[in-house]
Amino acid sequence: MRSSADRPLNVQPATVRDYRELARRRLPRQLFDYVDGGAYEEATLKANETDLERVLLRQRVMRDVSVRDQSVELLGQQLSMPLILGPVGIAGMFARRAEVQAAKAAEAAGIPFTESTVSICSIEEVAKETAVPPWFQLYVMRDRGYAEKLMARAEAVGSPVLMLTIDLAVVGARHRDTRNAMVGSPSTWAKVRRGLDLVSHPGWLRRVAIGGKPLTFGNLAEVVPGAKTPEDFKEWVDAQFDPSVTWEDIAWVRENWKGKLVVKGILDPEDARKAVDAGVDGLVVSNHGGRQLDAVPSTAAALPAVAEAVGDQTEVLADGGVRNGLDMVKMLALGARAVIIGRAWAYAVAAEGEAGVAKTLNTFRSDTDVALALTGNNSVANVGPDSLA
């Protein structure tokens, strides 16, 4: 007999919210809270969605929108729509070899997939299973030698873009993870509760814990010899975030990376100008999905000033709270050239694997097509401040 967590929804999943509900039922609580939660009281996490919901589009009529084009050229690549699957740590714990499944869906949709430093599948595994190499996300590590090895591995598989995450000088407190004994020094009883949480999801055990092995950090396997689980790596990973990093370190990255370089974690216009001065090819307006410093501006609130500060000097991307194609069009109108999603694809892959991600991307495409037509735009290139009410 199937547990309630493995029974299908009463409705066919169609939206990110549908997939979130199915992921909540299928994943152990500790894993769902890990991807769903934010820092501290989660005010910024909530603001990412609510502020974006408050942005209104300007409906325009009686324009020839019989042909509508979502394609965009970004960082030397042609994308079928201005959307990127962003890096999601330990995604391979949500579904069997989840990074590969998501990368295949992205490739079929004609958009990039970004491999996280702390992915379960290695960048080599993802690249082997797809014809288009993934982008690669990198943290600035204290162990610069290993960071250089990671950049070399990404270059070796043909990754065209390095996404350097710069908003992790320290790790924000994520209270859900503490309550679920994912972090800290859990008591014996907390460890028992965590184990009961896992075994109460037999479908997840079958699909992922057994069918998705090896559940180790594929990109970091050389760092801690003998490590068997993601938990074994956590102490090392946390210790590797480097609070001494400055803009001068971009030169070190450039010495080791010949492809396009994007920095992720910009909220302030002055920091955006410094990124331009440092010579990056793009920046991501991001508060890390509300997972770092709480009580900072939502991405929707911060984006216009950042975009104005840099103009056309670099590519501006954005993430945070994007749950559908209308949200994507809003972000474009606020100043982004393209949008990055994380939780949206994580929920989908946890719920229905590659097919779930593919359906989510199709829904984004359909939503965007409607938004273009009803705002009087025949191309995403025409979406700008005039598209806002």
N, C-alpha and C positions, 0 to 999 in steps of 0.2 A: 504494500500500500504506500502510495506517495505521500510525503509530508505536505503540509499546506504550502510550504515554501516552493515546492516543485509544481504545484498545480497552475495551469495557465490563468491569465486574467480573463475576466468575463467579456472583455472587449478586445478587439485586435489592436495591439499597440500602434499608435500613429504619431504621437508627439514625444518630446523629450520627457515631459511629465509622466506619460504612460510608462516609458522605459524606466524612469526613476522608481516608480512604484513596483514594477516587476523586479528590478534589481534589489530593491529593499527586501523583497520576499525571498529572493533566491540566494542572496549573499549572507554569510554570517554577519551578525550585527557589527562586529569589530571592523570588518572590511567595508561594509556599507558606510559606517560612520567615518571611516578614514577618507573615503572619496567624497562623501556628502558634506562633511563638516568643515568648519573654519576655525579661526583663532579666537581665543577668549570668549566673548559673548556673541560672536558671529554677527556683529552689527554691520561690518563692511561686506561680509558675505551676502547678507540680506539686501543691503543697499545696491549691490551690483545689479540685482534683478529689479528691485522696485524703482530705482532711478531710471533704468532703461525703459521700464514700462511707462513711466511718466513722459518720456520723449514722444512727441506727436509728429506724425508725418503729414505733409501738406498734400491733400488730394487735389489732383488736377485732371480736367476732363477735356474732351474734344481735341485731342492731340493724336497724331498718327503713331500709335505704338504697336502696329501690326507685326513688327519685327523687333524682338528684344534680345539683347546680347549681355550675358553675364560674364563673359571671359575677360581676363585681365592678365597683363604681363607684369610679373612681380619678381624682382631679384634675379632677372635673367631667365625666368621660367614662364611658360604659358599655362595659366590655370583656367579650368572650365568655369570656375566661379571664384570670387574673392574669399576663399575659406581654406583654412589649414587645420589639420588635426594636430593639436598641441601635445606636448610631452606630459604624460601621466605616470607618475612613479608607481611601481609594483602592479601595473595593470594586468600582468600575467597571473595575478592572484584572483582576478575577477572572472576570468574565463580561460579555457585551455589555450595557451600560447596566444594570448589576447593581442599582443602587439602585432604579431603576424596577421591575425584576422583583420585588425583595424587597418593595417597598411595595405592589405589586398583590397579592402573596400574603398580606401582613399584612391588607390591607383585606378580602380575601375571608374571612379567618379571624376578622375582627371585633376585631383588636388594632392598636395603634399601631405605626408605623414611625418611627424617629428618623433624620433626615438629619444627617450629619456635616458640620462646617465644611469638611473636606478630602475631601468626596465628589467623585467624577468628575462625576456628574450634578448639575446645579444644583438648588436647592430649587424653582425655578420649573418645571423640567422634571418633577420628581417630582410636584409638585402638579397639573400639567396632565394627567398620565397617571392620576391617581387622583381619586376623588370626595371622599375624606376627607383633609384636609391633614396632612402629616407633622408630627411634633414636630421641633424644631430644636436641635442641639447646638452650643454656642459655647465657644470658648476665650477667656479674658480676654487680649486683645491689647495690645501696647504702642501700636499704632495704634488708639486708642479711636474715632476718627472712622470708620474702616472697620468696626469692631465694631458701631457704632451703625447703619451702613448695612445690615449683615447682619441685625440685629434688625428693622430696618424692612422688609427684604425678606421675612423670615419672617412678620412681622405682615401684610404685604400679601397673602400667599397663604393666610392664615387659620390659621397654626400655633397650636395652643392651648397648647403647653407649650414653654418654653425650658429646655434642660438645660445648665447651666453647668458645664463641666468644670474642677475647681479643683485637681487633683493634678499639674499640669504646670508648676510653677515652673521646673523644668529638666527636660531629657529624660534618662531613664535609658539606660544603655548596653545595647544589644541586640546581643549578639555575633554572632548569626546574620547580622544585617544587615551588620555589618562584614565578616564572612567572604565574604558574597555581593556585596560592593562596592556595597551600597545606600546606605551612609553613608561619611563620611570622604573621604579623597583617594586613590582607588584607583589602583594602578599600571596601566600600559598592559596588562600581561598580565591583570590582574584585570578590566579592561574587556573584553578579548577573551573571557575565560571567561564573563562576563556575557552577551555577545552570543551565544556558542555555546549558552548555556542557553536563551535565547529561541528561537533558530532550531531547536533540537532538539524543539520543541513546535509542530509545524505546525498542529495543531488549534486551539491557543490563538491562534496568529498569525492564522488564518482567522477565528475567532469573535470575538476581542477586539481584537487589535492593528489588524486591518483593518476587521472588521465592527462594532467598538464605538466607532469614532471619533465625536467628538474625545476623546482621552484627556488632557484638561486638568482642572484643578480648577475645576469649574463655578461654585462660590461665590466663587472668588478671582480670576477672570479679569481683573478690573479692576485688580488690585494690581500685577502685573508685566506691563505691556504687551509683547506679542510673545512671551510664553512659550508654548512648544509642547508641553511634556511635564510630567508631575508632578515630574520631577527638577528642572526649571527653577524650580519654586516652593519646593523644599525649604529652601534657604538662608533665604529670606524667612520661611517658616513657623517654622523653628527659632528665628529671631531674634525672632519675635513673642511667644513665651511670656514672660510677665511675672512675674519673681520678686518684684516689689514689691507684689503684690496682697494686700490684707487684707480682713477682713470688712466694713470700711467701704465697700468698693467695691460691695457689694450694693446700696447706695442708688443708685449710678450706674446699675446695671442696671435697677433699679425705675423710674428716671426714663425709661428708654427702652423698657421692656417692660411692657405692661399685662396680659398673660396670666399663666398659672401659671408659677412659677419653681421649678425643681428644681436642687440642686447635687449634682454627682457627684464622688466621690472621698473619702468620709468613712470612716475606720477607727477613730477615737478617740471615746469618749463625750463628752469635753470639747468637741471640735470639733463634735459633733452638737448639743450644747446651744448653742454659739455660732451655729450655723446657724439654730436655732429663734429665738434672740434677734434675729438679723438679719432674721427675718420671711419665710423661704422657705416655699414651699408643700409641699416635699418634699425628701428627700435620698436619695442612692444610696450604700449601703454598698458600697465598691468599692476594689480595689487596682489598678485599670486593667488587669485581666486578667493581673496579674503582669508587666506591661510597664514599670513605673516603678522603684520601690525594691524590690529583692529582700530576702528575709529579714524581711518584715513579715507580720503574721498573714493567714491566708486569710480570705476573706469569711465562710465558715461559722463560723470561730472568733471573728471580730469582731462579727458581727451581733447576738447576744443582748444584749451589753452596750450597744450603741448603741441598740437598740430599747427597752431598759429606761430608758435615760437620757432619751429624749424622750417616751416613752409615746404618747399620742394627740394630742400637740401638733402633729405634722406627719406627712405620709405617708412611710413608710420603704420604700424599694425596695432591691433588692440584685442584684448580678451577680457572676460569677466561678465558673467550674467547672460551671455548670449545663448538663447534656448530655441530660436527659430529664425527663419529667413527674414522676418520683419525686423527682428533685433539686429540682424546683420546689416540690413539696409539703413537702420538708424545709426549704427556705428559708422557706416560710410558717410552718412550725412553729417556726422559730428566731426569728421576729419580723418578717418582711417582709410587706408588703401585696401586693406584686407583684414579679416577677422580670424582669430584663433579660438577653437573650442576644445575643452578638456573634459569636464564632467559630462557634457552631452554625449560624447562618444563612449565614455566609460560606462555610463548607465546602459547604453545600447548594447555594448559588447557583453556586459554581464548578463543581460536579459536574453539576447538572441544571437550572440556571436557576430560573425561577419555579416550575416543577413540583417541583423539589427542595425549595425552601423550603416550599411547600404541604404536601408529604409530611411534612417535619419537624414542621410545626405540627400536622398531624393525629396524628402519633405522640405528640407532647407531650400533646395532648388525650386520647388513648386511655390513655396512661400515668397521667395525672392522674385520670381516671375510675376506673380500677382502684384507685389509691391511696386515693381517697376512700372507695370501697366497703369496702375491706379494713381501713381504719383506723376504720370505723364513723362516718364523717362524710357527711352528705348535702349539704354545701355547703363551698366553700373558706372561707367566712366562719367556719366552726366549727373550722378547723385552727389549732392553737396548741400551746403547750408540752405539753399533755396528749396530743398525737398522737405524742410522742417516747417511745421505749422507755427 
